Amino acid sequence: MAPNAFPRPAPHALRLWSVVAGAGLAWGLTGPLTKLAISTGHNAVGISFWCTLVAALILSGTLILRRQRLPLGGRYLRLYLSAGLLGTALPNALSFTAYGHLPIGIMMMLLSLVPMVTLLVAWPLGLEQPTPRRLAGIALGALGVAMIVLPGTSLPDPAQAIWLLAPLAVALSYSGENVVIARADMRDLGPIATLCGMSWGALALITPVMLATGTGFDLTAFGPSELAVLGLGMLNLVAYAGYIWLIGHAGPVFASQIGYVVTGTGVLMGMIFFGERYAIWVWGALCMIALGLTLVRPRPENPPL
């Protein structure tokens, strides 16, 4: 996300931290809901369709209430489709599938690697510059991943290790989305319109796949799994909106603190609702990843504290 894409005066620090906590908690709660939806038989593509449709309809309604139109020129459509693919369609399909094979806590740990992977993608494009501190952070993140992958006791079943590639691919996809948005000029769009366009762009890509594979399902059955999918769509939208709001009011460095809340919430929710327990190697990996994230994030020039 471009640092000054949506410039706003910074609100009070308490309000900023409240949004960090709320958005992080919302994103962290998506893990258990995804696990519930997947474990009851719904396919990742069908879940992604409904979550994306819910977001697109709510955002479109918001634009209508604000009497704001969604631009549909060629450059906008390219942005909606590319960001929708990298930020919603592809990562949702991968992550929702992986939740059926991996513990929630480990999924959240690996998904928190997005800032590190974004740097690796942005450096060759000249969007970021490597520094010793950030290189050390990436090395610690890689060490954290190795501590999950290499010991035979880190996962309930060693055969699950192959599924660790899915959240790493998700992190790469989100990083690509960050680069696409950072290079786009969104000042005439605003965060709501950008999210709305991305949602419809993703939906245009997901719907044909769902129809071709027959992976849709009736959300109006309103059983536990369908309610989980509905809640998942709402939480994702709330968290994403909070994240973009934070970028606009306090900058991307402060907004990135959400990652710590998301990871901690995901680990805790997995332990509470699904009885997940982690080996000492996993707790060590969590420490390495958290420290690595601290190092890779740029230092804020004017912290809102």
FENZI-V520864 format. One record per helix or strand of 3 or more residues. SS is the DSSP state (H for helix, E for strand). FROM is the first residue (numbers start at 1). TO is the last residue. If there is no record, write none. Layout:
SS_FROM_TO, SS_FROM_TO
This chain:
H_13_39, H_44_65, H_74_98, H_104_111, H_114_124, H_132_149, H_158_183, H_191_213, H_219_221, H_224_250, H_252_255, H_258_274, H_280_296
